[in-house]
Each structure stands twice: as C-alpha cells, then as structure tokens.
Amino acid sequence: MKVGVKFCGGCNPYIDRKKVMERVKNMLPPGKYKFEYFDWDDCAAFIAVNGCSLACVRYPASQKVIVVSGFEIEGKQYSEDSLASAVVEKLSALTGDKIAP
C-alpha cells in the first residue's frame, strides 16, 4: 500500500520528525507499506509531518491525510513517544487496514 509522506522545512521543530516516521515504519508489517516522498499519485493515505504547530506542510488534495503538527494530531496532544502509535492508528482507520499492535 502506497503512503505519501512530506516533511516540513524544519525551521523550528519541537519533535524529531525523522524519528517519529522511523517508529511508524517499524510498527507496520514489513513490506506491506511503501512510503513515497515525491510521487503522491494513487496514495492510500498521506502523512504531513510538521515539526511544530504552525503546520506549514502543503499536501495533495485528499480526504485521507494525517497531519502531525508538533505534539498534536488533529488537535489532540501526544507525547513525542506516542506520536508514532497515534499515526499508525489513524493510518489503520483511513485505509481500513487492520494493523496489529
């Protein structure tokens, strides 16, 4: 399953954006997901990874977007350690894919 990913420019990050995405990848079944950083056509979902609450990442028009904004996802606060789990939960919900914890 193809998942688009875009990082912010990193001018004022509160979180380690790369670390969060590495955790997400490690929580998912190996080989099932392909993360695409440049070709966002035909993606099942899209993850916009913003280091702060400004949320400057622009993403393709899609209803299936997970927006990480510093310690928040969709207005809900998370610790940096729990952000990846929240992204995986939301990815599961958006794609309808049952991802085992």
ZADRENRO-298532 format. One line per field, with one value per atom (N, C-alpha, C): residue number from 1; residue in one letter; x, y, z. Coordinates in Angstrom, 2 decimals. Layout:
BEGIN
num = NUM,...
residuo = A,...
x = X,...
y = Y,...
z = Z,...
This chain:
BEGIN
num = 1,1,1,2,2,2,3,3,3,4,4,4,5,5,5,6,6,6,7,7,7,8,8,8,9,9,9,10,10,10,11,11,11,12,12,12,13,13,13,14,14,14,15,15,15,16,16,16,17,17,17,18,18,18,19,19,19,20,20,20,21,21,21,22,22,22,23,23,23,24,24,24,25,25,25,26,26,26,27,27,27,28,28,28,29,29,29,30,30,30,31,31,31,32,32,32,33,33,33,34,34,34,35,35,35,36,36,36,37,37,37,38,38,38,39,39,39,40,40,40,41,41,41,42,42,42,43,43,43,44,44,44,45,45,45,46,46,46,47,47,47,48,48,48,49,49,49,50,50,50,51,51,51,52,52,52,53,53,53,54,54,54,55,55,55,56,56,56,57,57,57,58,58,58,59,59,59,60,60,60,61,61,61,62,62,62,63,63,63,64,64,64,65,65,65,66,66,66,67,67,67,68,68,68,69,69,69,70,70,70,71,71,71,72,72,72,73,73,73,74,74,74,75,75,75,76,76,76,77,77,77,78,78,78,79,79,79,80,80,80,81,81,81,82,82,82,83,83,83,84,84,84,85,85,85,86,86,86,87,87,87,88,88,88,89,89,89,90,90,90,91,91,91,92,92,92,93,93,93,94,94,94,95,95,95,96,96,96,97,97,97,98,98,98,99,99,99,100,100,100,101,101,101
residuo = M,M,M,K,K,K,V,V,V,G,G,G,V,V,V,K,K,K,F,F,F,C,C,C,G,G,G,G,G,G,C,C,C,N,N,N,P,P,P,Y,Y,Y,I,I,I,D,D,D,R,R,R,K,K,K,K,K,K,V,V,V,M,M,M,E,E,E,R,R,R,V,V,V,K,K,K,N,N,N,M,M,M,L,L,L,P,P,P,P,P,P,G,G,G,K,K,K,Y,Y,Y,K,K,K,F,F,F,E,E,E,Y,Y,Y,F,F,F,D,D,D,W,W,W,D,D,D,D,D,D,C,C,C,A,A,A,A,A,A,F,F,F,I,I,I,A,A,A,V,V,V,N,N,N,G,G,G,C,C,C,S,S,S,L,L,L,A,A,A,C,C,C,V,V,V,R,R,R,Y,Y,Y,P,P,P,A,A,A,S,S,S,Q,Q,Q,K,K,K,V,V,V,I,I,I,V,V,V,V,V,V,S,S,S,G,G,G,F,F,F,E,E,E,I,I,I,E,E,E,G,G,G,K,K,K,Q,Q,Q,Y,Y,Y,S,S,S,E,E,E,D,D,D,S,S,S,L,L,L,A,A,A,S,S,S,A,A,A,V,V,V,V,V,V,E,E,E,K,K,K,L,L,L,S,S,S,A,A,A,L,L,L,T,T,T,G,G,G,D,D,D,K,K,K,I,I,I,A,A,A,P,P,P
x = 0.85,0.00,0.91,0.60,1.42,0.92,1.84,1.53,2.45,1.88,2.67,3.11,4.33,4.88,5.56,5.32,6.01,6.39,7.64,8.15,8.15,7.99,8.12,9.61,9.90,11.28,12.16,11.58,12.37,12.96,12.31,12.88,12.74,11.73,11.51,10.87,11.53,10.88,10.84,9.67,9.52,9.79,9.63,9.79,10.86,11.36,12.29,11.44,11.19,10.29,10.73,12.02,12.55,12.38,12.61,12.47,11.02,10.08,8.67,8.33,8.77,8.46,9.19,10.38,11.09,10.31,9.78,8.95,7.69,7.07,5.87,6.22,7.28,7.70,7.96,8.59,8.92,7.69,6.59,5.36,4.49,4.78,3.96,4.55,3.69,4.17,5.21,6.33,7.39,6.87,7.22,6.88,5.46,4.59,3.19,2.96,3.75,3.59,4.81,4.55,5.62,5.43,6.44,6.37,6.98,6.18,6.57,6.74,7.91,8.24,8.12,7.92,7.85,6.67,6.30,5.21,3.98,3.07,1.92,0.66,0.79,-0.36,-0.75,-2.03,-2.56,-2.13,-1.96,-1.62,-2.90,-2.82,-3.96,-4.17,-3.10,-3.16,-1.93,-1.94,-0.83,-0.52,0.76,1.18,1.98,1.47,2.16,2.83,4.17,4.91,5.49,4.81,5.24,5.95,7.09,7.84,7.24,6.38,5.77,4.29,3.63,2.18,1.80,2.76,2.46,1.86,2.29,1.76,1.83,3.02,3.21,3.23,3.27,3.32,2.06,2.27,1.16,1.13,-0.05,-0.18,-1.24,-1.21,-2.20,-3.62,-4.53,-5.94,-6.39,-6.73,-7.15,-7.90,-8.84,-9.56,-8.80,-7.83,-7.11,-5.74,-5.73,-4.48,-4.36,-3.18,-2.85,-1.88,-2.25,-1.41,-0.82,0.49,1.23,1.73,1.40,1.80,2.49,3.79,4.50,3.98,3.49,2.98,1.49,0.90,-0.53,-0.83,-1.93,-2.53,-4.02,-4.51,-5.92,-6.35,-5.50,-5.82,-5.65,-5.31,-5.12,-3.63,-3.30,-1.91,-1.41,-0.16,0.51,1.92,2.52,3.94,4.69,5.94,6.71,6.80,6.89,6.99,5.70,4.56,3.29,2.78,3.46,3.02,2.96,3.98,4.04,2.85,2.53,1.38,0.09,-0.04,-1.24,-1.32,-0.19,-0.16,-0.56,-0.05,-0.38,-1.88,-2.44,-3.88,-4.69,-4.31,-5.04,-4.86,-3.67,-3.42,-4.32,-4.46,-5.33,-6.78,-7.23,-8.60,-8.83,-7.87,-8.03,-8.03,-7.22,-7.08,-7.98,-8.55,-9.37,-8.55,-7.25,-6.32,-6.18,-6.38,-6.24,-4.77,-4.18,-2.77,-2.66,-2.00,-1.85,-0.93,-1.28,-0.43,0.91
y = -1.16,0.00,1.24,2.17,3.37,4.49,5.05,6.13,7.31,8.46,9.65,10.29,10.83,11.49,12.78,13.84,15.10,15.71,16.14,16.80,18.31,19.02,20.47,20.82,22.09,22.53,22.42,22.21,22.00,23.26,24.41,25.66,25.81,25.17,25.32,24.04,22.89,21.63,21.43,21.00,20.61,19.12,18.39,16.94,16.53,15.32,14.76,14.07,14.76,14.30,12.97,12.86,11.63,10.45,10.68,9.62,9.13,10.06,9.69,8.78,9.15,8.33,6.99,6.95,5.66,4.74,5.29,4.50,3.99,4.85,4.43,3.25,3.36,2.29,0.99,1.10,-0.09,-0.76,-0.04,-0.59,-1.29,-1.07,-1.62,-2.94,-3.80,-5.07,-4.83,-5.53,-5.34,-5.63,-4.75,-4.95,-4.62,-4.34,-4.08,-2.63,-1.73,-0.30,0.23,1.06,1.76,3.24,3.86,5.28,6.05,6.95,7.72,9.18,9.72,11.08,12.11,11.65,12.60,12.36,11.11,10.79,10.43,11.40,11.21,10.77,10.39,9.88,8.51,8.26,6.96,6.48,7.39,7.00,6.65,5.64,5.25,6.26,6.92,7.94,8.82,9.92,10.87,11.32,11.39,11.85,13.13,14.22,15.51,15.64,15.67,15.67,17.07,17.82,19.17,19.11,19.78,19.76,20.64,21.58,22.48,22.67,23.46,23.66,24.58,25.23,26.09,25.28,24.04,23.12,23.70,23.99,24.63,23.66,22.36,21.39,21.49,21.58,21.55,20.14,19.62,18.25,18.17,17.08,16.93,16.92,17.43,17.43,15.98,15.66,14.30,14.32,13.44,13.33,12.44,11.71,10.74,11.27,12.28,12.92,12.88,12.51,12.56,13.73,14.74,15.91,15.91,15.68,15.77,17.21,17.88,19.28,19.40,19.16,19.13,17.97,18.25,17.21,16.91,17.44,17.28,16.53,15.80,15.22,15.54,16.29,16.69,17.35,18.20,18.95,18.21,16.94,16.16,16.07,16.33,16.32,14.90,14.65,13.38,13.67,12.70,12.82,12.45,12.85,12.51,11.00,10.27,8.82,8.16,8.79,8.17,8.66,9.61,10.12,9.01,8.17,7.12,6.16,5.77,4.88,5.53,6.81,7.53,7.59,7.81,7.83,6.47,5.40,4.05,3.78,4.19,4.02,4.75,5.99,6.80,6.24,5.73,5.12,3.90,3.12,1.94,2.37,3.40,3.88,4.44,5.19,5.80,4.78,3.76,2.79,1.57,1.41,0.24,-1.02,-0.83,-1.96,-2.25,-3.49,-3.88,-4.10,-3.15,-3.22,-3.74,-4.87,-5.47,-4.61,-4.42,-3.61,-4.26
z = 0.00,0.00,0.00,-0.87,-1.03,-0.11,0.67,1.61,1.29,0.99,0.74,2.04,2.03,3.23,2.79,3.56,3.31,4.65,4.76,5.96,5.77,6.88,6.84,6.64,6.54,6.34,7.56,8.73,9.94,10.55,10.36,10.86,12.38,12.98,14.42,14.99,14.81,15.22,16.73,17.21,18.62,18.76,17.65,17.66,16.65,16.80,15.84,14.77,13.69,12.64,12.04,11.78,11.18,12.14,13.42,14.42,14.51,14.46,14.50,13.32,12.11,10.94,10.97,11.51,11.65,12.59,13.66,14.58,13.89,13.11,12.36,11.47,10.70,9.78,10.54,11.70,12.49,13.10,13.23,13.80,12.76,11.51,10.42,9.91,9.36,8.81,7.71,7.75,6.74,5.33,4.40,3.00,2.59,3.54,3.20,2.76,3.30,3.01,2.29,1.28,0.57,0.85,1.44,1.73,0.58,0.05,-1.13,-0.73,-1.03,-0.62,-1.75,-2.98,-4.09,-5.02,-5.26,-6.18,-5.36,-5.21,-4.33,-5.07,-6.33,-7.07,-6.54,-6.46,-6.08,-4.70,-3.76,-2.39,-1.63,-0.80,0.03,1.15,1.56,2.62,2.48,3.22,3.18,4.59,4.93,6.25,6.09,6.65,6.66,8.02,8.03,9.29,9.53,10.39,10.76,12.11,12.21,13.45,14.53,14.15,15.14,14.82,15.63,15.48,14.32,13.70,12.55,11.40,11.24,10.23,8.82,8.36,7.05,5.88,6.13,5.03,4.18,2.89,1.93,1.35,1.16,0.70,-0.37,-1.14,-2.22,-1.66,-2.44,-2.03,-1.84,-0.63,-0.31,1.00,1.14,2.40,3.38,2.89,3.71,4.10,4.97,5.38,6.89,7.36,8.78,8.92,9.72,9.88,11.29,11.34,12.60,12.70,13.79,13.99,15.35,15.37,16.64,17.46,18.65,19.54,19.32,18.25,18.01,16.72,16.76,15.56,15.66,14.68,14.65,15.96,16.51,17.71,19.02,18.98,20.19,20.52,21.78,22.25,22.49,22.14,22.38,22.88,23.56,23.87,22.59,22.49,21.30,21.12,22.23,22.16,21.68,21.89,21.49,20.13,19.51,18.20,17.15,17.10,16.08,16.22,17.44,17.66,17.18,17.45,17.02,15.49,14.83,13.36,12.82,13.40,12.94,13.13,14.26,14.49,13.43,13.16,12.18,10.77,10.47,9.17,8.99,10.03,10.01,9.74,10.42,10.25,8.85,8.32,7.00,5.88,6.01,4.92,5.09,6.29,6.55,6.75,6.87,7.05,8.54,8.91,10.31,10.62,11.32,11.67,13.10,13.25,14.59,15.44,16.72,17.60,17.88
